[in-house]
């Protein structure tokens, strides 16, 4: 919620206010506060009345005052009063315009440097959180890939072990087959020799 009313007073009397005649109860409260401000020393204070906070800045006989909702930051309200005090001497004949321009400027959150910085920080924080979420998601995917790689490595080891066993079994079967073939060949040779040379090899002597 914004600054809703502002006024300029001199010698404890309000001579300019904005918006005019729209908030009579705020005008009345401002006049009472102005009348209580001492005129012999600089003053920078605030007071809460019902649902509004009244900020005022006194410079000798001149008092700048505004009424704002309680959620308006103190720095914004006092920055508004400082702006009015700075611009009024340059445009003294149009005090309502000074109040109007300053109120429009300071009621715009985009012109609050700290608010803008906070918004930038919020954006950065959101980006960081988004990046962290993405990193965590990538981390989860990496964990899945690591698990799959581990499973593939285990499967490869099992395949290698199975291949080695199969190779050994094949080698044993091959050796047995060679031994059988050699044995059969020897037996056939002996039988042929015995048939050709008699069992006692008398014909082959």
PyMOL commands that set and color helices and strands:
alter all, ss='L'
color gray80, all
select helices_A, chain A and resi 24-36+74-106+109-111+113-197
alter helices_A, ss='H'
color red, helices_A
select strands_A, chain A and resi 3-10+13-18+43-49+52-59+62-69
alter strands_A, ss='S'
color yellow, strands_A
deselect
rebuild
show_as cartoon
